[in-house]
Amino acid sequence: MLVGAAIAQADDIELSRAIPVANGSMVVMRSPDANPTRLLMHFHGDPKTVRAAYARSELESVLVVINFPGLSTAYSKPFSNDSTLFEQIQQIARTEVASSLRGAEVDWDCVSLSSFSAGYGALREILKTPRNFQQISGIVTADSIYAGLQAEHPKREVDESDMHDFQRFASLAAQGKKKFILSHSAQKTPYASTTETAEYLLRSLELHRSSANDHPVKSMHQVSQAQQGNFLVLGFDGTTGPEHMQHLHNIDLLWRQLSD
C-alpha cells in the first residue's frame, strides 16, 4: 500500500537553467537534503510538474529531468546514436552540483533511472550497455513500459526482444540485488500496453497479483499489487489520458520506494 505525501513547497529546491543535451534539454534539481552522491535521472515530464513531485518525495537524491521532443523513439535514438550520452548527462549533473557546492568534488555512489510514458525508450536503450546496467541501482517506471507485439503470434503477445533487459533487471530486483518499482494504468494501446508488459514481467518471475482497493491519492485508484524482494508492481484503473497523467503528477509515491 502506498501512502500519499503531504503537499510541500518547491521554492527551496535549486533548479538549473535548461541545458541542451542531444536534441533535447535537461535540468538539474537539488533539494536542501539531497545527498550529492546520489543521482536520479528522470525521462519525460514537464520540469515544473516533476519538481513539485520531487518536493513531496523527500528523496535524498539529486534529480535530473531530461526531455526529448517526440515519442519513445525520440528517447531511445539519442542513446543508440551516442554510447557516451549516459555518462555525458552524469558529468553535466556533476558540474552543476559541484558549482552549487562551491566547487566541491562530486561523484555518484548511487544512480537510479525513472520514466513516465514515452520516457521508457531511454531506459530500454541505456540498459543495453553492460556497464550502464551494472551501475544502475534502481528503476521507477510510471505507466511507462510499452512494447511491440509478436508479429507471427495469433494472439497479443509481447515482443520479448523489447523486454529483455527490463526482465533481467526485474529478476535481480526480485532477488534484492536491484530495485524496480513499476506502476501501470488500464489504458489500452495498439501496441503492448503498460498492463501487458507488467503481466509479461510477472509471468517471467512466476509472480501473482493480489487485489487492492486503495486511493494513495484522491485521483488514483490502486486495484492490484505484486511484490517479490525489491520488485514491486502497482496496478491502477483508469483508461483516459488524464488518468495516465496522474502517474507523472504523483510519481513521488513511487520514488519513495527507492529509499525504503
N, C-alpha and C positions, 0 to 999 in steps of 0.2 A: 504494500500500500504506500502510495506517495502522499506526502503532506505538503499542502500549499504553503508557500513562503509569504511572509508579511511584505507589504509594499514598502519599498525604500527609495530614497532619492539617489540619483546617479551623479549629483553635482561634484562629489569628491573623487570621481574616477578620472584619472588622467587619460586624455584622448589625443592621439597624434593627428596630424594632418592626414589627408588621403594620400597614400604613397603609391605611385604606379608600380604594378607588378605584372609581367607578361602583357596581355591586352586588357587587364582589369586593374583593380586597386585593392589596397589593404589598409586597415587602420589598426593601431596598437593601443590597447586599453590596459590600464593598471589601476586596480583598487588600492586603497591605503594599506590593506592587509595582504596584498599579493606577495607571494614568495617569488623573488626574481630568478629562481632556478627552475620554476615550473611553468610550462607553456601549454596553453590550449589553443589550437588552431581551428577556427570555425569557418565553414564554407557555405555561403549563400544566406543572405538576410540583411535587411536594412540595418545599418550600424546603430541607429537610434533605438530601434526595437531590441536589438541584441544587447545594447548597453543597459537598457532597463532590466532585462533578464539577468544580466551579469551582476547588477547591483543587488538583486534579490537573492542571488545564488550563494553568497558568502564564499564563493570559490576562491581558494588561495592559489590562484594561477594568474599569470599574465595572459591576456586574451588577445588574439589576433583574428580579425574578421576579414575574410577575403571574398570578393565578388568578381565574377567574370560575366560579361553580357551574353546571355543565351541559356540553353538548357544543359542537360548532363554532359553532352559532348564538349560544350564550352568549358566545362570544368575539368574534363579528363585530358583534352588535347594539349593544353599548355604543359602538363607534366609528361605526356608521352613525347612531346617535341623537345623537351629540355630536361634531361635527367638530373640537372643540378638545381632545379627550381625549388624543390622542397627545402634544400639547405639554404638557398638564397633568401627565402622567406624567413627562416630561422635567424639568419645573420642580420637581416634588416631589423627584426624584432630585438635582437641583442643590442644593436646600435642604439635604437630608440630608448630601450630601458636603461642602458648604460648612461646615456645622455641625461635622463631624468634623475639618475643616481650620482650625478656629477662625475661621470667617467669611470665609475667602479666596473671592474671586470664582470661580465655576465656570461654564464653558460647554463645549459639546460640539463638538469638531472632527470626530469620527467617531461615527456612530450605526449600529449593526447590530441586526438582529432575529433571533430564534431561536424555534423552536416544537417541541413534541412533541405528537403525536396531535392532539386537537381544537384545540390552540392555533393551528393554521394559519388558523382562521377570523378571528383578529385580524389576522394578516399580510395576508390577502387584502383585508380592508377598509381597512387602513392604506394599502396600495399604491394604492388607487383615487384618492387625493388627490395631484395632481401635485407639490405642494411636499414631501410626505412621500416620495414615490418618489424625488425628486431628492436629498433629504437622506440617505437610507439608503445606506450604502456596501456592506453585506454582509448576506446571509441564510443562516441554517442551519435546515434542516427535518429533524428526526429522526423518521423514519417518520411523517410528519405532513401530507402533502398529499393530501387526498381531494377528490372532485368528484362532481357529478351525472352522469347518463348522458343522452345524446341520446334523447329520448322517441320520436321518429319513426324512429330507425335500427333496422333488424332485428338488427344485431349490437351488442355492447357497445362503444360509442364515447363517449369522454369529452366532457362538455359544455364546449365551447370558452369559453363565457362565464365559467365558473368558473376558467379557467386563463389568461385574457388577460394579467393583469399579472405573473403568475409567468413566463409565456413571454417577456414583454418584458424582465424582469429577467434571465432566463437568457441571452437574446440578448446583452445588454450585458456580462454576466459572461464569456461566451464570447469577447467582443472585448477582455477585460481591463479594462473600464471599471467593473465591479462585482465582487463575489464572491458566489457562490451554491454552497453545499455541501449536498447532499441525500443522505439515506440512506433506504432502504426495506427492509421485510421481504417475505416472500412470503405474508402473511396475506390471505386473500380476504375481500371485503366485498360486500354487496348493491349498494352504490353503487361508483363508480370507486375502486379501491384505490390505495394508495401506489405499487404496482408499475405500475399502468395510467397514473397521472398522470406518473410518471417516464418511461415509454415515450412518452407524448404529448410531453413536453418534448424528449426525444432526437430523435424524428421531426421535430419542428418545426425543429430545427437540423441535421438530416441527420447525426446522430452515431450511432455504433455502439458497442456494449459489447465489451469484451474479457473473457474468462473469468478468474476468480481463484479461489484456494483458500487463503485466508488466515484466520488467527484473531488479529485485533488484540488481543482479549482472549479468555480461555478460553470465555466464554459466548456469543460471537458468531462466526459463520462467514460470511465475505465470499465471494461466489460470482461477482461481476461488478463491472466498473468502466468508466466512460466519462468522458472529460475533454476539454474544449477551453478554452484560456485559463484563466479562473478559475471555470468552471462544472464542478463535479465531482459525479458521480452514483455512489453506492456501493450495490450490491445485496447483500442478505444473505438467507440462507434463514431459516426459522422461520415457523411458521404459528399459533403459540399466543399467548395473552395474555402469559405470562411472557417469551416471546421478543420480543414487541413492546416490553415494558417495558425490555428491555436497551438500546434506543436512547436512552432517557432516562438510565438509570444510567451509560451510557458516552458521553454527549453531549460530554464533554471531547475525545474523539477527533476530533469534527467541529469544535468551537470552535477547536482548534489550527490548523486550516486557514485561519482568518481572519487569522492572524498571519504566514503564510508569504509 
